[in-house]
């Protein structure tokens, strides 16, 4: 059992390339919808990645985070990206056996609704609870849009995306089919 876990934990060339591409896909997909306020496919894709890849999903997630930093630089917002996506990945890993599209849509919607509150932790540490509360409250309309967009996207696209990634992982060299 330990040998199997170690074998799965090793990253081969296929994994490195795939994780790089999946991370880049997160960024490209987000930029493609950037004209819509807080409507983004990142939540959907992180949930898909985590449900299929388990903890290995953090590899493409942090490729995405690194790309965001390279494009937009660093600020208070960038600190929350270090943990918010891991929170979503953890939730998706815990629920990875769930088959209900509604269940995945609810998870993604709740994450979108809580996104501002999760990010407010950085503002609480840097400026106190009043600063964090003010920052979070002024962003609630965007969190509501984030929630609605995540719900619709996950409801429609979670199952097809999960199926494609699962097939891709099963077709990987060295994987048993």
BAGU-452426 format. One line per 5 residues: number of its first residue (from 1); their letters; for each residue x, y, z of N, C-alpha, C. Coordinates in steps of 0.2 Angstrom, whole numbers. Layout:
NUM) A) X/Y/Z/X/Y/Z/X/Y/Z  ... $
This chain:
1) XXXXX) 4/-6/0/0/0/0/4/6/0  10/6/4/14/12/4/18/13/-2  20/7/-5/23/8/-12/19/11/-17  12/9/-17/8/12/-22/7/19/-21  6/21/-14/6/28/-13/12/32/-15 $
6) XXXXX) 18/29/-14/24/33/-16/24/33/-24  22/28/-27/22/28/-34/18/33/-37  12/34/-34/7/39/-36/10/46/-34  14/47/-29/16/54/-27/22/56/-32  25/52/-35/31/54/-39/28/57/-46 $
11) XXXXX) 31/63/-47/30/66/-53/34/64/-59  31/62/-64/35/61/-70/34/66/-75  38/66/-81/38/71/-86/30/72/-88  26/67/-89/19/68/-91/16/72/-86  17/71/-79/13/75/-74/16/82/-74 $
16) XXXXX) 22/83/-75/25/90/-75/22/94/-81  22/91/-87/19/95/-92/11/96/-91  8/91/-89/1/91/-88/-1/96/-83  2/96/-78/1/101/-72/2/108/-74  8/109/-78/9/116/-81/4/118/-86 $
21) XXXXX) 1/114/-90/-4/115/-95/-11/117/-91  -12/113/-86/-18/114/-82/-18/120/-78  -12/122/-76/-11/129/-72/-12/134/-77  -9/134/-83/-10/139/-88/-17/139/-90  -21/134/-91/-28/134/-93/-32/138/-88 $
26) XXXXX) -30/137/-81/-34/141/-76/-33/149/-78  -27/151/-79/-26/158/-81/-29/160/-87  -29/156/-92/-32/158/-99/-39/158/-98  -42/153/-95/-49/153/-94/-52/159/-90  -48/161/-85/-50/167/-81/-50/173/-85 $
31) XXXXX) -44/174/-89/-43/180/-93/-48/180/-99  -51/175/-101/-56/175/-106/-62/178/-104  -64/177/-98/-70/179/-95/-69/186/-91  -63/189/-91/-62/194/-87/-66/200/-88  -69/201/-94/-74/206/-95/-80/206/-91 $
36) XXXXX) -82/200/-88/-88/199/-83/-85/200/-76  -89/204/-72/-87/205/-65/-88/199/-61  -82/196/-58/-82/190/-54/-85/184/-57  -85/183/-63/-88/177/-66/-81/174/-69  -79/169/-66/-73/165/-68/-73/158/-67 $
41) XXXXX) -70/154/-72/-70/147/-71/-65/144/-67  -61/148/-63/-56/145/-59/-59/140/-54  -64/143/-50/-67/139/-45/-69/132/-48  -73/132/-53/-75/126/-57/-69/121/-58  -64/124/-61/-58/120/-63/-54/117/-57 $
46) XXXXX) -53/121/-52/-50/119/-46/-54/113/-43  -60/114/-43/-64/108/-40/-64/102/-44  -64/103/-51/-63/97/-55/-56/94/-54  -51/98/-54/-44/95/-53/-43/91/-47  -46/94/-41/-45/91/-35/-49/85/-35 $
51) XXXXX) -55/85/-38/-59/79/-38/-56/73/-41  -52/74/-46/-49/69/-50/-42/68/-48  -38/73/-47/-31/72/-45/-29/72/-38  -34/73/-33/-33/73/-26/-28/79/-25  -23/77/-20/-19/83/-18/-14/85/-23 $
56) XXXXX) -13/81/-28/-9/83/-34/-12/89/-38  -18/90/-36/-21/96/-40/-18/103/-37  -15/103/-32/-11/109/-29/-6/111/-34  -3/106/-38/2/108/-42/0/113/-48  -5/111/-52/-8/116/-56/-11/122/-53 $
61) XXXXX) -13/122/-47/-16/127/-44/-11/132/-42  -5/130/-40/0/135/-38/4/137/-44  4/133/-50/6/136/-56/2/142/-58  -4/141/-58/-9/147/-59/-7/153/-54  -6/152/-48/-5/157/-43/2/160/-45 $
66) XXXXX) 7/157/-47/13/160/-49/12/164/-55  8/162/-60/7/165/-66/3/172/-65  -2/171/-60/-5/178/-58/0/183/-55  4/180/-51/9/185/-48/14/188/-53  16/184/-58/20/186/-63/16/192/-67 $
71) XXXXX) 10/191/-68/6/196/-73/4/202/-68  1/201/-63/-2/207/-59/3/209/-53  8/206/-51/12/208/-46/10/205/-39  12/209/-34/11/207/-27/7/212/-24  2/210/-19/-1/215/-15/-5/211/-10 $
76) XXXXX) -9/214/-6/-12/211/-1/-17/205/-4  -20/206/-9/-24/201/-13/-20/195/-14  -13/195/-16/-9/190/-18/-8/185/-12  -8/187/-6/-7/183/0/-13/178/1  -19/180/0/-25/176/0/-25/170/-5 $
81) XXXXX) -22/172/-11/-22/166/-16/-17/160/-14  -13/161/-9/-9/156/-6/-13/151/-2  -19/153/0/-23/148/4/-30/147/2  -33/152/-2/-40/151/-3/-41/145/-8  -37/144/-13/-38/139/-18/-36/132/-14 $
86) XXXXX) -32/132/-9/-31/126/-6/-37/124/-2  -41/129/1/-47/127/5/-52/124/0  -53/127/-6/-57/124/-11/-55/117/-13  -49/116/-14/-46/109/-16/-47/104/-10  -46/106/-4/-48/102/2/-55/100/2 $
91) XXXXX) -60/105/1/-67/103/1/-68/98/-5  -66/99/-11/-67/95/-17/-64/88/-16  -58/88/-13/-55/81/-11/-60/77/-6  -62/81/-1/-66/77/4/-73/75/0  -75/78/-5/-82/77/-8/-81/73/-15 $
96) XXXXX) -75/71/-16/-73/68/-23/-77/63/-25  -80/59/-21/-85/53/-23/-92/56/-25  -93/62/-23/-100/65/-25/-101/65/-32  -107/62/-34/-108/62/-42/-114/67/-44  -117/71/-39/-122/75/-40/-120/82/-43 $
101) XXXXX) -122/84/-49/-120/90/-52/-123/96/-47  -128/95/-44/-131/100/-40/-126/101/-34  -124/95/-31/-119/96/-25/-113/99/-27  -110/98/-33/-104/102/-35/-106/109/-36  -112/110/-39/-114/117/-40/-114/121/-34 $
106) XXXXX) -117/118/-29/-118/121/-22/-111/122/-19  -107/117/-19/-100/118/-17/-97/124/-20  -97/125/-26/-94/130/-30/-97/137/-28  -104/137/-28/-107/143/-26/-106/145/-19  -105/141/-14/-104/143/-7/-97/145/-7 $
111) XXXXX) -92/142/-11/-85/145/-11/-85/152/-14  -89/153/-19/-89/160/-22/-92/165/-17  -97/163/-13/-100/167/-8/-95/169/-2  -91/164/-1/-87/165/5/-80/168/3  -79/168/-4/-72/171/-6/-70/177/-3 $
116) XXXXX) -74/182/-2/-72/188/1/-71/188/8  -75/184/11/-73/183/19/-67/179/20  -65/174/15/-59/171/16/-53/175/15  -54/180/10/-48/185/8/-48/190/14  -53/191/17/-53/196/22/-48/195/28 $
121) XXXXX) -47/188/29/-42/186/34/-35/190/33  -33/191/27/-27/195/26/-28/202/28  -33/205/26/-34/212/28/-35/213/36  -38/208/39/-38/208/46/-31/208/49  -27/204/47/-20/203/49/-16/210/48 $
126) XXXXX) -17/213/42/-13/218/40/-16/225/43  -23/225/44/-26/232/46/-31/232/51  -32/226/54/-37/225/60/-44/223/57  -48/221/62/-54/219/61/-59/224/57  -58/230/59/-63/235/56/-61/236/48 $
131) XXXXX) -54/236/47/-52/236/40/-55/230/36  -54/224/39/-56/218/36/-64/218/35  -67/220/40/-75/220/39/-77/225/33  -74/231/33/-76/236/28/-74/233/21  -68/230/21/-66/227/14/-71/222/12 $
136) XXXXX) -73/217/17/-77/212/15/-84/214/13  -87/219/17/-94/221/16/-94/225/9  -89/229/7/-90/232/1/-89/228/-5  -87/222/-4/-86/217/-9/-92/212/-10  -97/212/-5/-102/207/-5/-106/207/-12 $
141) XXXXX) -107/213/-15/-111/212/-22/-106/208/-27  -100/208/-26/-96/204/-31/-96/197/-29  -96/196/-22/-96/189/-20/-103/185/-22  -108/189/-22/-115/187/-25/-114/185/-32  -111/189/-36/-110/187/-43/-106/181/-44 $
146) XXXXX) -100/181/-40/-96/175/-40/-100/169/-38  -104/169/-33/-108/164/-31/-113/161/-37  -116/166/-40/-121/164/-45/-117/161/-51  -112/164/-53/-108/162/-59/-105/155/-58  -102/154/-52/-100/147/-50/-105/142/-50 $
151) XXXXX) -111/144/-48/-116/139/-47/-118/137/-54  -119/141/-59/-121/140/-66/-116/136/-69  -110/139/-69/-104/135/-72/-103/128/-70  -103/127/-63/-102/120/-61/-108/116/-63  -114/118/-62/-120/114/-64/-119/112/-71 $
156) XXXXX) -117/116/-76/-117/114/-83/-110/110/-85  -105/112/-82/-98/110/-84/-94/105/-80  -96/105/-73/-92/100/-69/-92/93/-72  -97/90/-73/-97/83/-75/-93/82/-82  -94/86/-87/-91/85/-93/-83/86/-92 $
161) XXXXX) -81/91/-88/-74/93/-87/-71/87/-83  -75/85/-78/-72/79/-74/-71/73/-78  -75/72/-83/-75/66/-87/-69/66/-92  -68/72/-94/-62/73/-99/-55/73/-95  -55/76/-89/-49/75/-85/-47/68/-83 $
166) XXXXX) -53/64/-81/-52/57/-79/-49/53/-85  -52/54/-91/-50/51/-97/-43/52/-98  -41/59/-98/-34/61/-99/-29/57/-94  -31/57/-88/-27/54/-83/-26/47/-84  -32/43/-86/-31/36/-88/-27/35/-94 $
171) XXXXX) -27/39/-98/-23/38/-105/-15/40/-104  -13/42/-98/-7/45/-97/-2/39/-97  4/40/-100/9/34/-100/11/31/-93  11/25/-93/13/21/-86/7/20/-82  1/23/-84/-5/22/-79/-9/16/-81 $
176) XX) -11/12/-77/-15/6/-78/-22/8/-80  -25/5/-85/-31/7/-88/-37/3/-85 $
